[in-house]
């Protein structure tokens, strides 16, 4: 076989190979994969009330990033602090070293336990402002929280009051929660502290 014939034979083989691959659909466009989407409703918190709205949306949308954005960090106004109810503190040792990362942990743990198609929800009642300053305010806010996680021994719906001290980051003009004290309505009623503690064990 001459050199020219070898080249022709090789070219024919390549063409046939390409035709075969096209016939098998190798180069057909793939069906797009369903993206793992996380809804995000977050309004720039230029006032304390918007922080509550953002937290409500974060719980509903199971968005841990936006939930944490409602809490202060060292760049926005100091170390975040959470104070559980005395009853919960006596039961859950995790509160001895509770911090912002603990807030993320309970949130993600709760989200992983929710049945498909369900979500967390919270209703904040009308807040009462205390100690109003140009760059800080404390809100006393009753809440009704539902977390249908299905785990035995941990409440799924709780009511209570949150005493939220919010601070203004003057660099950005935004507010966030610096201190959060959970308060029980009665000694017999579980609160948000019990959900946080139970889902952080």
N, C-alpha and C positions, 0 to 999 in steps of 0.2 A: 504494500500500500504506500502510495506516494505521500509526501509531507502535506500536499494540498488536500488530498483525500482525508488524511487524519484530522486536519483542521475542520473540514466540512463535517466529518462524523462527530467531532466534539461539539461543534455548534448546534447540530441537530439534537444531540443529547441534552444540551442545556435548554434549548427551546422546549423539547418535550417535557423536561423536568418542571419548567415554569408552568406549562399548561396543566400538568398534573396537579401541581400545588394550588393553582387557581381553582381547578375543579373541585378540590377538597375543601375549598373555603378558607385556606390558611391565611389569606390576606383580606378576608372579609372583615369589615368593622365589627368589633365585639359589642355585644349588648352592654350598655352602661350598668355598672354595679350600683346598687342602692347605696347612697351615701349615708354614713352614720351622722345624722344631723342633730345638733343640739340647739333648741330654740333659745334666742337671746333677746330679752326685752330689758334694756337698761337705759335709764334716763340719767343724764349728768346730775348728781345730787347737790344742787345748789341751795337746797334748804333741807332741814331735818325730815319733813314729811315725805320727801322723795326717797329718802333712805328706806323708809317703811314700805313704800310702793315697790322699790327695787327688790327688797327681800321677799315680799309677797310673790312677785313674778319669778324670782329665782327658785323658790320652793315649788311653785306650780310647774315650772319648766324643767325642774330637776337640774338646774345649772349651777354647779358648785363654784365655778369661777365668779359668776355674778354674786353669789351668796357671800363669798369671801371679800368681794369688793365693797360690801356694806360694812366691813369691819376694819378698824384702823390697823396699820402696821407701822413699823419704825420710820418709814418714809412719809407717812401721811399724818402722823400725830402721836406716835408713841405706841408702846406695847399694849395689845388688846388684853382685856381681863374679863373673865366670866365668873360670876358668883352663883353657884347652885343653891337650891334651897337646903336648909340644914338637914332635912330628912334624906334628900338625895346624896348629900355629901357623906352622910354616915353609912350609906349603902355602897356607893361606887367610889372606889379608891382612885379612879382615874382623875378625879377632880383636884387631887393634890398637886398635879402638875399640868393643869389644863391651859392650853394656849390656842393660838390661831390655827395651828396644824391639827389640833384636836377637833376643832370645828369642822375642818375639811373631812376628817376621818369619819365622824358620825354621819355627816351628810352623805358621803359616798357609800357607807355601809347601809344606810337607810335606802338609798336609791337602788342598790343591788338586790334588795329584798322585796321591792315592790312588784306586785304582779303586773304583767304586761298590760299596758293601757291605763294604768292607774298613776296617780301622782300624789305629792304632798300638797296640802293646802293650809292656809292660815287666814284668819280674819282678825285684824287689829281693830279694836274699838277706838273711840275718840281719845286721843292722848291728852294728858294734862301736863302742861309745861311747868317746870320748876327751875329755879336758879338760872334764869335766862341771862346770858352774858353775850357780848358781841361775837365771841368765838367759841362759845359752848352753851349747851342747854341739856337739861335732864328731862326726859319724857317718861311719864308713868302711863304705860299702855296695857290695857287688858287684851288678852289674846285667846283664841280658840284654834288649836292646832290639830290637824289630822295627818297621820303617817301610817297608812295601811300596810305595814311591813309583814304582818302575819306571824311574827315570832312570839312564841309563848312566853309569858312572864314579863313582857314589856308593854306598857300601855300604847294604844294606837291613836287615841284621841285624848287630848289634855286641854285644860284651861288654866289660866293663871294670869299673872301680871309681870310685865318686863319693865324694869327701871333702867332706862337706856340713857347713858351720858354720851352725848354726841359732841364732837369737836369739829371746828372748821380748819381746814388746811388753807392757810392764807395764800400759799403759792398757787394753788389750783382753784380756789374758791369753792371747794367741795366739802361735804360733810360725811362723817363716818362714825360708827359706834366705837367708842373708846372703852367704856365700862358697861357691862351688862349684868344686872342683878335679877335673878329669877325669884319670884315671890309666889307662894301658894295661896290660893283663896281660902283654903281650910287645911287642917292637918291631915285629913283623910283623902284629899284629892291629889293625884299625881300631877306633875307639871312637865314642862319642856325639859327640865333637868333630868327627869327619869328616862325620857326617850334618849337624850344625849348620852347619859351614863350607860344605859342598857345596850345601846348600839355601838358602844366604844370598847366593850369588854373583849 
